[in-house]
Amino acid sequence: MTDSPSTAPLSGVRVLELGSMYAAPTAGRMLRDFGADVVKVEDPTHGDFARQWQPAHEGLAIGFARLNAGKRSVGIDMRSEQGRDLVRRLAQGTDVLIENFRPGRMEAWGMSYHDLAKDNPGLVMTRVSGFGQTGPYRERPGFGTVAETASGYAFLNGWPHTPPTSPPFGFADSIAGISAAFGTAMALYRRELSGVGTEVDVALYEPLMFILGDAVLNYTATGTVMKRHGNASGAASPRGIYETADGGWLSIAASNQTIAMRLFDAMDRADLKTDERYATNTARMANNESLQEIVGSWVRSHPRDHALRVLEDHEVVAAAVNDSSDIVKDPHFLERTLVDLAGTVLGPALTPGPVLHVRDFAGPTYQGVPTVGEHTQALLSSELGLSDEHLAALATAGVVSG
């Protein structure tokens, strides 16, 4: 992908990111992906704690690189009044401020939305926290794991005979970060109409609770607590992940009547189409265990590539179960999804690019990952007019990066 700033949807938008770790920086990256200039404020000594994450390569945390490539880093100690004053001044010239402190911290620092909007009424302030800015749990700390359990996701994830399971990656944080970017874009659109900014409040657990489907509604309507189903959906059959003859894996989602009938044809089992146990989804769900064995037996009798070709020929929804080595060789992903992360110690590296595509915008480049406070001197000089002497004094006092 190449830069195309004239058609970037958020070209000209300035974002001040006070976020650390995962969710808020994800929101910053989403906005940066579509043309926003993102200035990341970090602790001048240690930086974002995500810089210490594992895995790392030659001292660069891979997760930090993925979320922060292309941003500018300014080292400011927000625990000091001088540091907070610098951030307030930067906020006067920004369109969006993203923060993920525990609710109440920004207010205690005199940096609530209302405080900052006095000097910048068009400011959009996007706030990401464990449980949101309101409610009995607002002051509780919260990371993704807590959101994954509190939302009900972990309870539904896994097999009936296994414990509730959280994913081995930042699932809740990523969903919350994408949701925060969505909320920010809506607020910017509203500002275009009214000229006035607003406050966007994102709790880590809420977007995740939304994507759980019918769990809460089903309980309040029927009194049924949905359980773990493994790879089955609990709503339609057959659906699952199956091992192939050569030890590979593939998924099949015959989640509507037409596709289920196509699957039976692909398996050369037209008899199943009229078998009263499998002729309708209601019947298939009632007899899911036996049907899964029939489908699994068919898949196990073929190498993965052959089974996938047969399924594709019959327009059955199916795909290989890919690991990363499969993904980076796949021509489809190489054409539209994976982008180069260049200019780092990671060497020639690929990473997933923007989560969606906009016509006439080729997309961003991902060139370089900022060191802690790399842009402090240049940005505070150009944006706030600080002299070299003033910057030197602030650096000596530990307020900014030297």
C-alpha positions as CSV (number, residue, x, y, z in Angstrom):
1,M,0.0,0.0,0.0
2,T,1.1,3.6,-0.6
3,D,0.3,6.8,1.0
4,S,-2.5,8.8,-0.7
5,P,-3.0,11.8,1.7
6,S,-5.3,13.7,-0.6
7,T,-7.9,10.9,-0.4
8,A,-7.3,9.7,3.1
9,P,-10.6,10.0,4.9
10,L,-9.0,11.5,8.1
11,S,-6.3,13.6,6.4
12,G,-5.8,16.8,8.5
13,V,-7.1,15.3,11.7
14,R,-4.7,15.6,14.6
15,V,-4.9,12.9,17.4
16,L,-3.3,13.2,20.8
17,E,-3.0,9.7,22.2
18,L,-2.6,9.5,26.0
19,G,-3.2,5.8,25.8
20,S,-0.9,2.9,26.8
21,M,-0.9,-0.8,26.4
22,Y,-3.5,-2.1,24.0
23,A,-7.1,-0.8,23.5
24,A,-6.5,3.0,23.3
25,P,-3.4,2.6,21.1
26,T,-5.5,0.3,18.9
27,A,-7.9,3.1,18.4
28,G,-5.0,5.5,17.6
29,R,-3.8,3.0,15.0
30,M,-7.2,2.7,13.5
31,L,-7.4,6.5,13.0
32,R,-3.8,6.7,11.8
33,D,-4.5,4.0,9.2
34,F,-7.0,6.4,7.5
35,G,-4.9,9.5,7.5
36,A,-4.9,11.0,11.0
37,D,-1.6,12.4,12.4
38,V,-1.3,10.6,15.8
39,V,1.0,12.1,18.5
40,K,1.6,9.6,21.2
41,V,2.4,11.0,24.7
42,E,4.6,8.6,26.7
43,D,6.4,8.6,30.0
44,P,9.7,10.2,29.2
45,T,11.8,7.5,30.9
46,H,10.1,4.2,30.4
47,G,7.6,4.9,27.6
48,D,4.4,2.9,27.1
49,F,4.6,-0.4,29.1
50,A,3.8,-2.2,25.9
51,R,7.4,-1.6,24.9
52,Q,8.3,-4.3,27.4
53,W,5.9,-6.9,26.1
54,Q,7.0,-10.2,24.7
55,P,7.7,-11.5,22.2
56,A,10.4,-9.0,21.2
57,H,13.1,-9.0,18.5
58,E,16.4,-7.1,19.2
59,G,14.7,-5.1,21.9
60,L,11.6,-4.1,20.0
61,A,8.3,-5.5,21.3
62,I,6.5,-6.9,18.3
63,G,3.1,-6.0,19.7
64,F,4.1,-2.4,20.3
65,A,5.5,-2.2,16.8
66,R,2.2,-3.4,15.3
67,L,0.1,-0.8,17.1
68,N,2.4,2.2,17.0
69,A,4.2,2.2,13.7
70,G,3.9,5.6,12.0
71,K,2.9,7.5,15.1
72,R,5.0,10.4,16.6
73,S,6.2,9.9,20.2
74,V,6.5,12.8,22.7
75,G,7.9,12.1,26.1
76,I,6.0,14.1,28.8
77,D,5.7,13.2,32.5
78,M,2.0,13.7,33.1
79,R,2.5,13.1,36.8
80,S,4.0,16.6,37.0
81,E,2.0,19.8,36.8
82,Q,4.4,21.2,34.2
83,G,3.9,18.0,32.1
84,R,0.1,18.3,32.4
85,D,0.3,21.9,31.3
86,L,2.1,20.9,28.2
87,V,-0.5,18.3,27.4
88,R,-3.3,20.9,27.9
89,R,-1.6,23.2,25.5
90,L,-1.2,20.4,22.9
91,A,-4.9,19.6,23.4
92,Q,-5.9,23.1,22.4
93,G,-4.7,22.4,18.8
94,T,-5.9,18.8,18.5
95,D,-9.1,17.3,17.1
96,V,-9.2,14.1,19.1
97,L,-7.7,13.2,22.4
98,I,-7.7,9.5,23.3
99,E,-7.0,8.4,26.9
100,N,-7.3,5.2,29.0
101,F,-6.6,6.2,32.5
102,R,-8.8,4.9,35.3
103,P,-12.0,7.0,35.4
104,G,-11.5,10.1,37.6
105,R,-7.8,10.5,36.9
106,M,-8.2,13.1,34.2
107,E,-10.7,15.0,36.3
108,A,-8.3,15.0,39.3
109,W,-5.6,16.4,37.0
110,G,-8.0,19.2,35.8
111,M,-8.2,17.6,32.4
112,S,-11.8,16.5,32.1
113,Y,-13.6,16.8,28.9
114,H,-15.3,20.0,30.1
115,D,-11.9,21.4,31.3
116,L,-10.3,20.8,27.9
117,A,-13.3,21.8,25.9
118,K,-13.2,25.3,27.4
119,D,-10.2,26.1,25.3
120,N,-11.1,23.8,22.4
121,P,-14.9,23.4,22.0
122,G,-14.4,21.2,18.9
123,L,-12.4,18.6,20.8
124,V,-13.5,14.9,20.6
125,M,-12.3,13.1,23.8
126,T,-12.4,9.4,23.5
127,R,-12.1,7.5,26.8
128,V,-11.4,3.8,27.1
129,S,-11.6,2.1,30.5
130,G,-12.4,-1.3,32.0
131,F,-16.0,-0.6,33.0
132,G,-16.7,2.9,31.6
133,Q,-17.1,6.4,33.0
134,T,-20.4,5.6,34.8
135,G,-21.9,2.9,36.8
136,P,-21.0,1.2,40.1
137,Y,-17.8,-0.4,38.7
138,R,-16.4,2.7,37.0
139,E,-13.4,3.0,39.3
140,R,-12.4,-0.6,39.0
141,P,-9.2,-1.3,37.1
142,G,-9.7,-3.5,34.1
143,F,-7.7,-5.3,31.4
144,G,-8.8,-7.4,28.5
145,T,-8.9,-10.6,30.5
146,V,-11.3,-9.1,33.0
147,A,-13.5,-7.8,30.2
148,E,-13.5,-11.3,28.6
149,T,-14.7,-12.9,31.8
150,A,-17.1,-10.2,33.0
151,S,-18.8,-9.9,29.6
152,G,-19.7,-13.6,29.4
153,Y,-17.3,-14.3,26.6
154,A,-15.0,-16.7,28.5
155,F,-18.0,-18.6,29.8
156,L,-19.1,-19.4,26.3
157,N,-15.7,-20.1,24.8
158,G,-14.4,-23.6,24.9
159,W,-15.8,-27.1,25.2
160,P,-18.5,-28.4,27.6
161,H,-15.9,-30.4,29.5
162,T,-13.2,-27.7,29.7
163,P,-13.0,-24.6,31.9
164,P,-14.1,-21.2,30.6
165,T,-11.4,-19.9,28.3
166,S,-9.9,-16.5,27.4
167,P,-8.0,-16.1,24.1
168,P,-4.2,-15.9,24.0
169,F,-4.2,-12.4,22.5
170,G,-5.8,-9.0,23.1
171,F,-9.3,-9.9,22.0
172,A,-11.3,-7.6,24.2
173,D,-8.8,-4.7,23.8
174,S,-8.8,-5.0,20.0
175,I,-12.6,-5.0,19.8
176,A,-12.8,-2.0,22.2
177,G,-10.1,-0.2,20.3
178,I,-11.9,-0.6,17.0
179,S,-15.2,0.4,18.6
180,A,-13.5,3.5,20.1
181,A,-12.3,4.5,16.6
182,F,-15.8,4.0,15.3
183,G,-17.2,6.2,18.1
184,T,-14.5,8.8,17.3
185,A,-15.4,8.9,13.7
186,M,-19.1,9.4,14.5
187,A,-18.2,12.3,16.9
188,L,-16.1,13.9,14.2
189,Y,-19.0,13.7,11.8
190,R,-21.3,15.3,14.4
191,R,-18.7,18.0,14.8
192,E,-18.8,18.7,11.1
193,L,-22.5,19.4,11.4
194,S,-22.6,21.2,14.7
195,G,-19.1,22.6,15.2
196,V,-19.0,21.1,18.7
197,G,-17.0,18.2,20.0
198,T,-18.1,15.6,22.5
199,E,-17.0,12.8,24.8
200,V,-16.9,9.1,23.7
201,D,-17.1,6.6,26.5
202,V,-15.9,3.0,25.7
203,A,-15.8,0.2,28.3
204,L,-13.6,-2.8,27.4
205,Y,-16.4,-5.3,28.1
206,E,-19.3,-3.7,26.3
207,P,-18.3,-4.3,22.6
208,L,-17.4,-7.8,23.5
209,M,-20.8,-8.4,25.3
210,F,-22.5,-7.1,22.1
211,I,-20.8,-9.6,19.8
212,L,-21.8,-12.6,22.0
213,G,-25.0,-12.7,20.1
214,D,-28.1,-13.9,21.8
215,A,-26.8,-15.0,25.2
216,V,-28.3,-12.3,27.4
217,L,-31.5,-11.9,25.3
218,N,-32.0,-15.7,25.2
219,Y,-31.7,-15.9,29.0
220,T,-34.1,-13.0,29.7
221,A,-36.6,-14.3,27.2
222,T,-36.5,-18.0,27.9
223,G,-34.5,-18.5,31.1
224,T,-31.9,-20.6,29.3
225,V,-28.2,-20.0,30.1
226,M,-26.2,-20.7,26.9
227,K,-23.4,-23.2,27.4
228,R,-20.1,-23.9,25.7
229,H,-20.4,-25.8,22.5
230,G,-16.8,-26.2,21.3
231,N,-16.7,-25.6,17.6
232,A,-20.4,-25.9,17.1
233,S,-22.6,-22.8,17.0
234,G,-25.5,-23.9,19.1
235,A,-27.7,-22.4,16.4
236,A,-27.2,-24.3,13.2
237,S,-25.8,-27.7,12.1
238,P,-23.4,-28.9,10.7
239,R,-20.7,-26.4,11.7
240,G,-17.3,-27.2,13.0
241,I,-13.5,-27.8,12.5
242,Y,-12.5,-31.1,11.2
243,E,-9.2,-33.0,10.7
244,T,-8.2,-34.1,7.2
245,A,-6.5,-37.3,6.0
246,D,-3.1,-35.6,5.9
247,G,-3.3,-34.1,9.4
248,G,-4.5,-30.7,8.3
249,W,-7.6,-29.0,9.5
250,L,-10.5,-27.2,7.8
251,S,-13.7,-25.5,8.9
252,I,-17.2,-26.0,7.5
253,A,-20.1,-23.7,8.2
254,A,-23.3,-25.1,6.7
255,S,-25.4,-22.6,8.6
256,N,-28.4,-22.3,6.3
257,Q,-30.5,-24.9,4.6
258,T,-29.2,-24.4,1.1
259,I,-25.5,-24.8,2.1
260,A,-26.3,-27.9,4.2
261,M,-27.9,-29.5,1.1
262,R,-24.8,-28.5,-1.0
263,L,-22.6,-30.1,1.6
264,F,-24.5,-33.4,1.4
265,D,-24.1,-33.3,-2.4
266,A,-20.3,-32.6,-2.0
267,M,-20.1,-35.6,0.3
268,D,-22.0,-37.7,-2.3
269,R,-24.6,-38.3,0.4
270,A,-27.8,-37.1,-1.3
271,D,-29.6,-39.6,1.0
272,L,-29.1,-37.2,3.9
273,K,-31.2,-34.6,2.2
274,T,-34.3,-36.6,2.7
275,D,-33.4,-38.4,6.0
276,E,-35.8,-37.0,8.6
277,R,-32.9,-36.8,11.1
278,Y,-31.0,-34.3,8.8
279,A,-33.5,-32.8,6.4
280,T,-34.1,-29.6,8.4
281,N,-32.0,-27.5,10.7
282,T,-34.2,-28.3,13.7
283,A,-33.7,-32.0,13.0
284,R,-30.0,-31.6,12.4
285,M,-29.6,-29.8,15.7
286,A,-31.4,-32.6,17.5
287,N,-29.1,-35.1,15.9
288,N,-26.0,-32.9,15.7
289,E,-23.7,-35.5,17.3
290,S,-24.3,-38.2,14.8
291,L,-24.2,-35.7,11.9
292,Q,-20.9,-34.3,13.1
293,E,-19.5,-37.9,13.0
294,I,-20.7,-38.3,9.4
295,V,-19.2,-35.0,8.2
296,G,-16.0,-35.6,10.2
297,S,-15.6,-39.1,8.7
298,W,-15.9,-37.7,5.2
299,V,-13.4,-35.0,5.8
300,R,-10.9,-37.5,7.4
301,S,-11.0,-39.6,4.2
302,H,-9.5,-36.8,2.0
303,P,-6.4,-34.7,2.1
304,R,-7.1,-31.1,3.0
305,D,-6.5,-29.5,-0.4
306,H,-8.7,-32.1,-2.1
307,A,-11.6,-31.7,0.4
308,L,-11.4,-27.9,0.0
309,R,-11.6,-28.1,-3.8
310,V,-14.7,-30.4,-3.6
311,L,-16.4,-28.1,-1.1
312,E,-15.6,-25.0,-3.2
313,D,-16.9,-26.7,-6.3
314,H,-20.2,-27.2,-4.5
315,E,-20.2,-23.7,-3.1
316,V,-20.0,-24.9,0.5
317,V,-18.7,-22.3,3.0
318,A,-15.4,-23.7,4.1
319,A,-11.8,-22.7,4.6
320,A,-8.4,-24.1,5.8
321,V,-7.5,-23.6,9.4
322,N,-4.5,-21.4,8.8
323,D,-1.5,-20.7,11.0
324,S,0.7,-17.7,10.4
325,S,3.0,-19.6,8.0
326,D,-0.1,-20.3,5.8
327,I,-1.3,-16.8,5.9
328,V,1.9,-15.1,4.7
329,K,1.9,-17.4,1.6
330,D,-1.7,-17.0,0.7
331,P,-2.2,-14.9,-2.5
332,H,-5.5,-13.4,-1.4
333,F,-4.1,-12.1,1.9
334,L,-0.9,-10.9,0.2
335,E,-2.9,-8.8,-2.2
336,R,-5.3,-7.1,0.1
337,T,-4.6,-7.7,3.8
338,L,-0.9,-7.9,4.6
339,V,1.4,-4.9,4.5
340,D,5.1,-4.2,4.9
341,L,6.3,-3.0,8.3
342,A,9.6,-1.4,7.2
343,G,12.4,0.6,8.8
344,T,12.7,-1.4,12.0
345,V,15.0,-4.0,13.5
346,L,12.3,-6.6,12.6
347,G,13.7,-6.5,9.1
348,P,11.4,-7.3,6.2
349,A,8.2,-8.1,8.0
350,L,4.5,-8.4,7.2
351,T,1.6,-7.3,9.4
352,P,-2.2,-7.0,8.9
353,G,-3.1,-3.6,7.5
354,P,-6.3,-1.6,7.9
355,V,-9.4,-3.5,9.0
356,L,-11.4,-2.2,6.1
357,H,-10.9,-0.6,2.7
358,V,-12.1,2.8,1.4
359,R,-12.5,3.5,-2.3
360,D,-9.9,5.8,-3.7
361,F,-7.7,5.5,-0.6
362,A,-4.7,3.2,-1.2
363,G,-4.0,3.0,2.5
364,P,-1.1,4.0,4.7
365,T,2.5,2.9,4.8
366,Y,4.0,1.5,8.0
367,Q,7.5,3.0,8.1
368,G,9.4,3.0,11.4
369,V,8.4,2.7,15.1
370,P,9.2,5.7,17.2
371,T,11.6,5.5,20.1
372,V,10.4,7.0,23.4
373,G,10.1,10.7,23.0
374,E,11.7,10.7,19.5
375,H,9.6,13.7,18.4
376,T,9.5,15.7,21.6
377,Q,11.9,18.5,20.8
378,A,10.7,19.1,17.3
379,L,7.0,19.0,18.1
380,L,7.0,21.1,21.3
381,S,9.2,23.6,19.5
382,S,6.9,23.8,16.4
383,E,3.5,23.4,18.1
384,L,4.1,25.3,21.4
385,G,6.9,27.6,20.4
386,L,9.2,26.4,23.2
387,S,12.8,27.6,22.9
388,D,15.8,25.3,23.1
389,E,16.6,26.7,26.5
390,H,13.1,26.1,27.8
391,L,13.1,22.5,26.4
392,A,16.6,21.9,28.0
393,A,15.3,23.1,31.4
394,L,12.2,20.8,31.1
395,A,14.4,17.9,30.2
396,T,16.8,18.5,33.1
397,A,13.8,18.5,35.4
398,G,12.6,15.2,34.0
399,V,9.4,16.7,32.6
400,V,10.1,15.8,29.0
401,S,12.5,13.6,27.1
402,G,16.0,15.0,26.7
